Amino acid sequence: MNAGFQIFGEHILWTDLTGNILSLAVVWLAMRKTVWTWPVQLVGALLLLAASIDAHVPGNALKQVLFCALAVYGWLSWTRGTRDDHGLLVRPATTRERLVLLAVLVLGTVLVAELFIHLTWLHVAWSPWANAYIFVGSAIATFAQSRALVDFWIIWMLVDLVGVPLAFQSGLYVSGAVYGVFFLLVLLGFSRWRREYRARQASRLLIS
């Protein structure tokens, strides 16, 4: 897992590099709503799991384990959603769904942070609260993505605001740089999905 190369005196892990390339590919595939989003995400999560274990970043490692399970769920969900002629239909979350997602984010972060604080064998590299927030926020974003909710892009933006400095602090320099690019792609994905939903709604109004 420690295999890599040196750049400017820093050891770059192959698992970190390849996993993050696949993560960027996942964003590009998600914008196009292709089912290939999920198998690519599964492989990328396995590689980033190896990189996180080597870097002793438990929050990120646990996040990747959860990503593997969510990738399988999302794969099945999108496969069912694209069986008709209309393809996968994206939509914004309802007010109730947003409140539930927000509640899970807050309560989940508190719970996971307390676990990181008290389970000292995890050796949290930086802030247990930051690790917990990234873990829970990423899980919620991936779940919302599997439900084709436009809001999942917004959740990813919020996660990245903490994920970028945490990656650099933990020595995952490739992850830190890629997360910056990831943030820009997320902005594009959000704009694309929202525009598609609005166009579909406008089309329905014209028909009615």
N, C-alpha and C positions, 0 to 999 in steps of 0.2 A: 504493500500500500504506500510505501514511502518512495517509490520509484519516481524520478522526475529529472529536472535539469536546473541549471543556475542562470539567473538573469539579474545583473547588477547586484550580485552577492546574495540574492534571495533564492531559496529552493522552491521551485514551482513543481507541484505534484501533477503527474499525468492524469490521475483520476479527477483532480480538481479542474484541470483544463478541459478534458474531454467532457466531463459531466456538465460543465457550464456552457460549452458549445451546444450540447444537446438541449440545455435549458432555454437557450436563445431560440433554437429551432422549435421548441414547444410553443413559444409565444407566437412565432410566425405561423405555425400550423393552426394554433387556436384562432388567430385572426381569420383564417380561411375555413374554420369550422370543420376540419377534416378529422376523421376518427384516428388517423395516424398520430394525432396529438398525444394520445395516451400511451401506446407502446414506446414511443420515443421518450416520454416523461418517465416511464418505468425504468428504462435502461439508465437514463440520466440520474435518477434518484439513487440507484444502486451504486453508481460510480461516486456520487457526492457523499453517500453514506460512508464509503471507504475513506474518502478524503477527510471527512469530519472526524471520524474515529482517530485517524492519524494525528489530526490537529488538536484533539481533545476538546472538541466543541459539542457537548452533549445535546444542547438544544437543537442544533442543526442536524445532528445525527438522528435524534428521535424524529425530527421533522421529516427526514428522508424515509425513515421506516413507515411513517404514516402516509407519505406520498405514494409509496409502493401500493399500499392497500387502496388508497383513493384513486390511483391510476387504473386499477382493475375495475373499481366501481364506475368511474367516469367512462371507461371503455365500453362497459355494458350499457350504461345509460345513453351515451351518444349513439351507439349502434341501434338501440331501439328507436331513438328520436329521429334517425335519418332513413327509416324504412319507407316513409311515404314520399310522394313526389315533391313535396315542398322543402325537403331537407330539414336540417336542424333549425328550429325557430327560437331565436333569442328574445329575451324580454327583460325589463327591469324588475327587480324584486318588489313585492307588495310592501306596504307599510308594516304589516305584521311580520313578514319575513325579515325585513331590515331590523326591526326591534329584537327579534330572536337572534339574528346574527351578531348584533351589537352586544346583547346580554351574554352570549356565549363567549365573545371576545374578552369582555371585561372579567367575567367570573372565571373563565378558563385561564386567563393570564395570571390572576391572583392565585388560583389553585396550583398551577404548574410552577410558578415562581416559588411558592412555599415548599414544594417538593424539591426544587433545585437547592433551596437554602438549607433544608434539613437533611437531604440525602447527600452528605459530603463526599461520598465515594464517586459521585458524578464528576467532581473536579471542574465545575463551571469556570471557564476561562476568563469571563469578564463579568458583566452584570447578569445575575439570575433573572432579573425582571426583563431585560432585553431579550435574553434567550427564550424566556417563556412567551413573551409577546410575539416573537418571530414564529415560534412553534405553533401557537394557537392561531395566530393570524394567517399563517400559510395554510394551515389545515382548513380554516373557514373559506379562504379564497379558492382553494382547490375544490372544495365541496360545492361552492356557488358556481364554479366553472362547470362542474359535472351536471348542474341543473340548468345550464345555459343562461345564467343570470348576468345581465350587463354589469351589475354591481361588483362582480368579482374582480374586474379591472381596477376599480377604486380601492378595494381591499389590498390588492397587490401593491398599489402606490404607497399606501400607508405602511405596509410591511417593509418596503424597500428603504423608507426613510430611516429605519433603525438597522436594517440588514447590511447596508453599505458600510457604515462605520464599524459595525461588529466584525464583519469579514476582515477588514484591514487590521483591526485590533488583534484578531486571532491569527494573523499571518497568512490568511487565505487571500493573497493579493489578486489572483486571477478572479476569484469570486467577487471581490470588491469592485474591480474594474468592470466585470460583466454585469453586475447588478446595476451599475450606472447606465449601461446601454439598455439593459432590461427595462429600466424605468421609462426610457424614451419609447421603447417598443410598446410598453403597456399603455402609454398615452395614445399611441396610434391605434392600438387594438380597441381601446375604449371608444374612441371617436368612430371607428368603423362599425362596431356593433351597435352603438347608439343610432348612427345614421341609418343602418339597415332596419332597425326596429321602427324608427320614425317613418321611413319610406313605406314599410308594410302597413302601418297604421293609416297613413295618408291614402294608400291605395284602397284600403277597406272603406274609407269615408267616401271616396269617389264612386265605388261600386254601389254603396248603399244610397 
